[in-house]
Amino acid sequence: MRLLLVIGMLLGALGSGDGMAQSIGSATLESEHPPGRLVSVNGTHLWVETEGSGEPLIVLVGGPANSHVSMHPAFSALSDRFQVIYPDYRGRGRSDPATAPEQITFARDVEDLEALRQSLGLERIHLYGFSYGGLVAQAYALAHPDRVGRLVLANTLYSAQMWALNHDNINAELQRQYPEVWQQIEALRARGLRSSSPEMQKLFAVHGPLIRWYNPDKAQRLRKEPGSVNKALYWKFVGDNIDFETGGVVAGLPDFRPRLHELRMPTLILAGRFDRALYPQLQLDFKRYCPQATFVMLERSGSYGHVEEPETVIPLVREFLTASRKPSG
């Protein structure tokens, strides 16, 4: 069923003192899910939505337990030039449920991406990997370099260690800005409660506007739907105490830094200046280990550049994907 979502003023008028580009959309926008279908992949079915035509651009969501909905409708603007493809990972969103949590692994998400490419009959694909999706995109691009035309890594990570450092920084921000909340968190830890406990999650919820956004008022633009996050899967994937220690699948993630120099396809890396989870100090490691890439710091974004700065991100991605490739060497 096509779900109608009315989004008021997606890029509402900006104050003259804000310093940002003027709005590129001033009327209420009606955004629908693109046409979708289940695609047979590695013994399961992935839900895939597609809009536009042209060179295929697969948009990989973060999470790691989210459906694709938070990536839409920002990328619809590229559908005039590209076939924009939004898959839901195995067991997430509208894809077939997993019969057992152990069926869902990082390696399988990468394998499913290759099987999806084959099932869709695509020779080469462009990839936009956001957050966890950027990890999948890195692994895929290294394993199948000839299948990737251009690669965009947005607000992403490169290792399990970086995942842990992100949470360390979140905790430090909470301790500084919400000391009364942090005291309650520490009291719950002393009682043996884990991150996944409802009591802990209620307290950690205050960090969202503080940590993830340059302008917290724009958080309402982030598209959500019932069932768009598989919470039970999330805790299996990251471990039930992720705010203090990595566990689950996350603990076994590879460290991509030693191999980032191997990426030979044109690569664009996006980071948010005010992202206090995937924070700039760590993002600059991408410049060090992947010097051949183009690195852009989004100056008015937190974790969600495509939501906070679509007027910057979408033209930037369009220019990157359509630029003539320079001769190697």
N, C-alpha and C positions, 0 to 999 in steps of 0.2 A: 504494500500500500504506500502510495506517495504521501508523505507527510508534509503539510503546509506549515511553514514557520514564518510568522510575520515578525520582521526585525525592524524596529523603528530606528531610523537615522543611524544606519550602520557606521557611517563616517560623519557623524553630526558636525555641525559648524563648530569651528575651533575659535577660541578667544584670540583677539588680535595680539595679546601679549604672550601667547603660548609659544610663538616662535616656530610652529610647525606649518607645513604646507596646508593650504585651505582644503576643505572637504571636497572629495571627489564624488560624493553621493549625498544629496540633500533631501531626497524624498524618501518616504517609507518604502522599504524594499520587501517584496514577497519572494521568499527563497524556498524552493522545493528540493527535496531529495532528487538527485539525478536518477535516471532509470537504473535499476539494480537487478541482479540475478545471483543465484548460487552457482559457483564454478567448482567442478570436481578437481580436487588437489590432494595428492598423497593420502588417499583413503578417507578424506573428509570433504566438506564443501565450505568454501569461503564465500562470504557475501561480498560482492563487488559492485560498486556504482560507477558509472562512466558518464561523462558529459564532454561534448565537443568532438572535434576530429583533428587529425594531424599527427605529429610525432607524439608517441605515448609518454606521459608523465605520471608516474606512480607516486602517490602521496602517502607516506607512511606515518601514522599517528604515533604519539607517545603513549604513556600510560604507566606500566606496560599492559594494563588490563582494560584499556579504553577501546571503544568503537571509533570509527573514523569521524564521527559527527562534529567534533571540535575543529576539524580542518575545513569545514564547509560553513559559510559560502565564500570565504576569502579567495579560494583558488578558482572559483567560477570565472573570474575575470580573465583567466588564461585559456578558457575553453574556446575562445575565438581563433586560437592558433594551435592549440594542443588538444590531444585526447587525454583529458584528466581522469585518472583512475584512482578510486578510493577503495582499497580493500579493508575488510575487517580481518584481523588475525584469527588464527585457529582458536575456537572456543570463546571468542569475544564478539560483542555486538550481535549482528544477525547471522554470523557464521554458525555452522553446526556446533552444538555444545560438545565439550570434551567429556568422554565417558569416565575419564580418570585424570586427575591433575597432572600426573607424571607424563601425560601425552603432550603437554605444552612445555617446550623448552626453547631456549634462545636459538640453538642450532636448528630446531625444527621450523622456527619462524623464518630463518634464512632459507632453508630447503623449500619451504612452502612458497616463498617469493619466486624462486627459480621455476618451480612447478607451475605457478600461476602464469608466469611469462610464457611458458610453453603452451599451456592450455588456451591462452588468449591468442596464440599464434603471432607473438611479437618477436621480431628479430633483435631489436635493441630497444632499451628503455632509458628514459631519464628518471632519476630518483630524487625525491625531496624527502629527507628523513628528519623528522622532528623529535627531539628528546630521545626516548627509547627507540623510536623509528630510525634515528640517526645511527644507533648502534647496529641495527639490522642492515641499514644501508652500507655502513663501512664494511661489515663482514661480507655482504653480497658483492660489493664492488671489488674487494680483494680476491674473492673466490671466482668471480665471473667478470673479469675486467673487459672482455670483448663484448659483453652484453650491455654495458652501461655507456650511454652517450655522454651524459653530463650528470654531475653529482652535486646535490645541495645538502649540506649538513647544518641544521638549524637548532640552536639551543640544545646541544646534545652532549654526550659523554664519550669517554674513550676507555673506561675501565671500571671494575668493581671498586677500586680504591677511590676513584673520583666520585662514584655514587656515595660512598661513605663520607667523603669530605664535604659533599653538598649538604648532607644531613647534619654534620658537625657545624656548618655555618648557619643552617636554619636554627639549630639549638642555641647557638651563640647570640643570634639576633633576638630570639625569644627571651633569652635570659636578660639581655640588655633593655629591650623595649617593653616586655611584659614580665617583669620580675615576679609579680604576684601570681601570674599563671605558671611561671617556671617553678615556683615553690610548690605549687600543687602537683605539678608533674613529678618533681623529685620525691614528694611524699608518696605518690602512687608507686614509683619505682621501688622505694624502700619497702613497700608492701608486696613487691614481687610482680606487679602488673606489667604486662608487655605492651608494646606499641599498638597492637591490634585490639586491645581491650576498648570497649565503648567509652569508658571513663577517660582513657588517654586520648582517644580520637576527638572527643568533645573539646578537650583543652588544646590540642594541637591545631584545631580548626582555625584558631585566631591568627595563625601565621600566614594564611593565604594572601590577604591584601597587602600585608607587610613584605612578604618575601617574593611574590610572583609578579608584581605589577609595578610599573612606573607610575601609572595613574589608576588607583584601585577602582575608580568609578567605571573604568572600561571593562571590569570583570564581568559585567552584565552582558557584554557582547559575546562571551564564550558560550558557544552553543552546547546545550546539554539536552538529553532526552532520557526518559525512564529506561533503565536497562543499558544505558550507554557505558556503564562501568561495571565490570564483573568483580565485585569487592572480594568475594571468597577466593577467586583466582589471584587477585592482587597479593593477598597475604601469603599464599603458597609460593608465588613467584619471587617476592622480595624478602620473605622471612617475616615472622610475626613480631619481630622487635627491630624493624628496619631503621627506626629513628635513632637507634643507638648501636646497632651492629648489622652488617649485611648477612643475609641468609638466603635460603632457597636458591632459585636459579641465578639471582644476582651475584651471589658469592662466587660462582664459577665463571663469570664473564671474563673473556680474554682482555688483555691490555693491548689495545691497537696502536699505541704510540710507536713502538719499534717498526711498525709496518706502514705507517701513514705515508712515508716517502715513496712507497711503491705505487701509489695511486697516480696513474698516468692520464686518466680522463680529466677534462676540465672540471675543477672542483671549486665550489663556493661555500664558505663557512660563515654562518651568521650567529652573532651573539648579542645578548641584551645588556646594555650598560647597567641597568638596575635590576638584573636578575640576581637575587641573593641566594638562590639555590645553586643554579649552574653559573656560578659567579665569574666575573671577568678574569680574575687572576688565574683561574684554572683554564678558562677558555683560550687564553693566550698560549697555552701549551700547543694548541692546534697550529698556531703560526710557527712554533719552533719545530714541531715534528712533521708538519705538512707545509713546508715553505713554498711549494709550487702552487698552492691553492690561493685563491683570492679570499681575504679575510675582511669582513665588515662588522664593525661594532654598531649596533642600532642604539642611538643615543637617547631615544625616548621609549624604550621597551624594557619589560622584565622578561619573564619566561616565554611569553606568547607574542613574538614579534608580528606574526601574521594577523593577530587580533588587535594589538595596540597600534601598529604602524603599517597597516596594509597599503597605505598610499606610498610607503617607501619600499616595503618588501616585495610587493607584486611587480611593480615596474623593474625593480632590481633583478628579480628572478627572470622576468621576461627578457630583459636585455642579455642576461647571462646565457639563457638557453638558445637565444637566436643569434648570438655573436659568431662571427666566423672564427673557426679554430685556427690558431697560429701554428705554423709548421714546427714540429719538434726539433730540438737541437739548436 
